[in-house]
Amino acid sequence: MQKTRELGSSILASSLRGWRGSSASRSVQLPHQLLELYDREGCAHCRFAREALTELNLDARIIPVPLGGTRFRQELMQLSGSDQVPFLVDPNTGEKLAGSDAIVDYLFRHYGHREPPVSLQPTRRHLIASKLATVVRGSRGLEARPSKPVARDMTLYSFESSPYSRLVRERLCELEIPYRLVNIGKQQRADIGPANFRLHLGKYKPLPNTKRASFMEQHGNVQVPYLVDPNTGVDLFESQDILQYLSRHYGC
Ligand SMILES: N[C@@H](CCC(=O)N[C@@H](CS)C(=O)NCC(=O)O)C(=O)O
């Protein structure tokens, strides 16, 4: 019952944002060095930055700064002079940007070579929808929970609107666990639907030379969330298994 409620409210959160952060550009040109995003999963403003990352098919190191969290707050204060999120660092260009407006604009102009679409800009209407998405999730992914520090970053395969992946991103944020976010949004019609019930007839084939294609080659299917923890050598599919694993190993 609880699981159904969690998934239902995560689907509602994605619906409130019109499923932005589902599709990904076909470009495979990833920047040399990983972008770094100081982020709070439940923050309405941060959502716009993560939607832009998915839609531009960009990966990032996510550095969680939940309310009441202490692990990365000082580092953020030193970098930006404030503890406000989202804050983006692009080591490829030396850019440091605060606020979703500036971040979305920069990502689209620099990496997408175009203006950001209105649908991804934090206008008043979109901000209200994003805040409602936070409310329907019962403010999950906002506040820190007691946790053990993690020596090496994990990797999470995800895309912003994925209702199952959101549950995992919320927990990673609450536990202040930094991770490499690998976005594998939908790049063609055949990608649409859950992994075991695609809205596509015939054998599923991701577009060649994409992150999806590499994932398929490695795992025989494409499904998110998928978590890799180099600290323990564990890698996991299934959101519920990942949530249990994170709480058992890193919760206090
Ligand atoms: N039972 C799985 C379901 C995961 C799932 O269906 N994920 C969707 C995205 S929300 C997916 O991987 N779809 C296939 C795709 O994106 O290609 C879980 O709880 O993690």
The ligand as an ORCA input file, in Angstrom:
! r2SCAN-3c Opt
* xyz 0 1
  N      10.240     -2.300    -10.979
  C      11.183     -1.336    -11.466
  C      10.503     -0.518    -12.552
  C      11.471      0.432    -13.226
  C      10.910      1.040    -14.510
  O       9.891      0.593    -15.067
  N      11.553      2.089    -14.955
  C      11.180      2.732    -16.206
  C      11.382      4.240    -16.077
  S      10.384      4.931    -14.786
  C      12.093      2.250    -17.299
  O      13.204      1.814    -17.024
  N      11.638      2.307    -18.551
  C      12.396      1.866    -19.652
  C      13.170      2.927    -20.359
  O      13.274      4.059    -19.901
  O      13.711      2.596    -21.410
  C      11.665     -0.466    -10.297
  O      10.958     -0.354     -9.287
  O      12.784      0.080    -10.365
*
